[in-house]
Amino acid sequence: MTDVVVTGLGATTPLGGDVASTWRALVAGESGVGPLEQEWAAELPVRIAAQLAEDPGEKIPRVRQRRLDRSEQIAIIAATEAYADAGLTDAGLDPERLGVCYGSGIGGAITLLEQDDILEEKGARRVSPHTVPMLMPNGPAAWVGLELGAKAGVHAPTSACATSAEALAWGLDMIRLGRADVVVAGGCEAVVAPLPIAGFASMKALSTRNDDPTRASRPWDKGRDGFVLGEGAGAVVLERAEHAAARGARVYAKLAGAGITSDGFDIVQPDPAGGIRAMRAALRDADVAAADIGHINAHGTSTPVGDMGEIRGIVEAVGKHPIVTSTKSMTGHLLGGAGAVESIAIIKAIGEGIIPPTINLDDPDDDLVVDVAANTARKADISAAMNNSFGFGGHNVSLVFTRA
């Protein structure tokens, strides 16, 4: 089977405006969660979020910003960083061998809300002609494809919080099927706005630690009370191994396999059996034994029910031996961007031999039977690792990365 390697990384998150700053903060155990200072937040039951550390306006010119939803802006920022990091900017890559798999869980919700306000207050003639391209859920993928000139296909999976992990799996398949030599894969989300927060809060899905934001996201802690909404984007460059070797590219890791399953159970409640099948499918696809998985970056959102269901699934599908962490304790939940950013954390963990901590794990759940890197980073020699991403609708994706 064709080997697929990772040759480029890009991100903009609540912890930093690029991969280097995000990784430094992850290893240091810093929280990206803070209070919402906007006026609209005052009446909401949840007034905290993990907002971007660096405004997209630092890298996207003002005139161009007006034509791009915030999610599209950060998608371009992450993807172009990854593309440059892979050494492809001036590599003369055949555009018909370059693909994009890039997703957003919700799409341009902020644009939709803002333009609806304009319609109501000022009339139809004042609605922006860029409204539809800014709100369509395939917008981030389309803009990344345009930015890079990709002509092998641009795909935009939308599977809630599993979106960007699924994008990486699609990218893996695209190269294995011979449809591309290089695929920029990842995802983004930027919906820190009144309606999404009110909606998640109404579901009792969000933490309400408004007076203690940096300690609000606490996966597997007895005091967890929901996830923290975050915004961010991540992108990786996937490349056919022979193609990367021929151009002398630096290789971070190998994307060895992926498992995608669905629950067929409930629109919001997970069926742990679906996650177990995804983890097992990823191991089979990667031809990696469960005993060889040294680290898992878990979905671990900090919800009372979901966290422990995943732990039971990890024990059944992989075992108790991997060192587990949830970087959502620091980034918040990036929804469609989560799987890509967490995959980058795994790739860096393999390369650097350091597992970022799960912060705020002060009083572990009684059923937490796996080894969690709690509160401080852990040194570890990792040859294979797994990322789990599960989404509303019963979407389950597990990815296995190995040392190249």
Secondary structure as UniProt FT lines:
FT   STRAND          4..13
FT   TURN            14..15
FT   HELIX           19..28
FT   STRAND          34..35
FT   HELIX           39..43
FT   STRAND          48..50
FT   HELIX           56..58
FT   HELIX           62..65
FT   TURN            66..67
FT   HELIX           70..85
FT   TURN            86..87
FT   TURN            89..90
FT   HELIX           95..97
FT   STRAND          98..104
FT   HELIX           109..122
FT   HELIX           124..126
FT   TURN            129..130
FT   HELIX           131..135
FT   TURN            137..138
FT   HELIX           139..148
FT   STRAND          154..155
FT   HELIX           160..162
FT   HELIX           163..176
FT   TURN            177..178
FT   STRAND          182..189
FT   HELIX           194..202
FT   TURN            203..204
FT   TURN            210..211
FT   HELIX           213..215
FT   TURN            219..220
FT   TURN            222..223
FT   STRAND          229..230
FT   STRAND          232..240
FT   HELIX           241..246
FT   TURN            247..248
FT   STRAND          253..262
FT   HELIX           272..286
FT   HELIX           290..292
FT   STRAND          295..297
FT   TURN            304..305
FT   HELIX           306..317
FT   STRAND          323..325
FT   HELIX           328..331
FT   HELIX           335..337
FT   HELIX           338..352
FT   STRAND          354..355
FT   TURN            359..360
FT   TURN            366..367
FT   STRAND          371..372
FT   STRAND          378..379
FT   STRAND          384..391
FT   TURN            392..394
FT   STRAND          395..402
//
